[in-house]
Amino acid sequence: MPAPKTRQYVISAAIAGAIAGASFAMAHRRHPEPVPPLLQFSWPMVIAIVLICVFSIYWDTAAKGNAPTQASESAASRRFHLITLNVGVLILVLPLPGLTHRFLPRSHILILPGLAIELGGILFAIWARYHLGRNWSGEVRIATGHELVRSGPYRNIRHPIYTGVLGMYLGAMIVSGEWHALLGMTIITLAYLRKLRLEEKILSANFGQTWNQWREESWALLPPLF
């Protein structure tokens, strides 16, 4: 399934922003001139943005070869999720005027763990997707011949990909430490909670008692919190 154009545009814009921010930072060191606020990325934040971009490109590229769709959410529902998610991501990474005050102190004690959490989330999501195989899709759906995967992270977590993706954005939020990042993370979390509920509803309808039993034996996102 080809990547949605909206997502491709956002990825391209984020990459361009990260490169521009890095270029402005280098130029500013040599020739101290005013830098536009939206391009004032710290080096740790540039790394965080690049990790998100690389993950997004990989994620869309790896979508080829998925099983055909048997039932799925509506196009409007999918579009709403993508718009909400992309708005959240942009708010998370862009130093928006009026929202650049810090809710976390600027410290390597937080930046390094933040990048580690982001990278760990990426690797966890990739691991989960590997076990999901051809059942995976960016939209909420039931694939032809869909099966409940119980291997790897799916032994204890019903939505480990969401866990990994949210971990990725959480790490980037910690790296930023600014209020716009917290606002963006809140929007992203709400978007995925909505998607999670839709997915659980369609899986319950398709797998019935098998799903209900798995639901009782597992956590949705993160043991033992959720």
C-alpha positions, 0 to 999 in steps of 0.5 A, a space after each residue: 500500500 503506497 504511503 499517503 501523500 499527506 504523510 510524505 509531505 510532512 516527512 519531507 518538510 520535517 527533514 528539510 526543517 532539520 537540515 535547515 536548522 542544522 545549517 542555520 546553527 552552523 552559520 550562526 556560529 560563524 556569523 552571529 545573525 538573527 535566526 528565525 525562531 522556527 529554525 532554531 533547533 538544538 543539535 540534540 533536537 536535530 538528531 531526534 527529528 532525523 530519527 523520526 524522519 528515518 523511521 517514518 521513511 522506513 515504515 512507509 517503505 516496508 508497507 509493501 507486500 501486506 495481505 489484502 484488506 478484508 474490512 477496515 475503518 472508513 477513509 474519513 477516519 483514516 484521514 482524521 488520524 493522519 491529520 491529527 497525528 501530523 499536526 501533533 508531530 509538527 507541534 512537537 518538533 517546531 519551536 512555536 513562538 510562545 511555547 518555547 519555555 521549558 517544562 524540563 531543565 536543559 540537561 544532558 542528564 535528560 537529553 541522553 536518556 531522551 534519545 535512548 528512549 526514542 531509539 528504543 521505541 523505534 527498535 521496539 516498533 520494528 520488532 513488533 512489526 516483524 512479528 506482525 508480518 503481512 497482517 500489519 497495516 497503517 489503517 485499522 483493518 482486518 486483513 484477508 486470512 488475518 490471525 492474532 499474533 502472539 509471538 515476540 512482544 505480542 505475548 504480553 502487549 496487544 499493541 506493541 507497535 503503538 507502544 514503540 511509536 509513542 516511546 519514540 515521540 516521548 523520547 523526542 519530547 524529553 529531548 526538546 523539554 519545551 511546552 510545545 513538545 508536551 502539547 504535541 505529545 498530548 495530541 499524538 497520544 490522543 490520536 493513538 488512543 483513539 486508533 487503539 479503541 477502533 482497532 480493539 473494536 474491529 478485532 473483537 468483532 472479528 475474533 470474538 471469544 479468542 480476542 476477549 481471552 487474549 484481552 484478559 491475559 495481556 496489556 494494551 500498551 505498557 505493562 502494568 500501567 495500561 
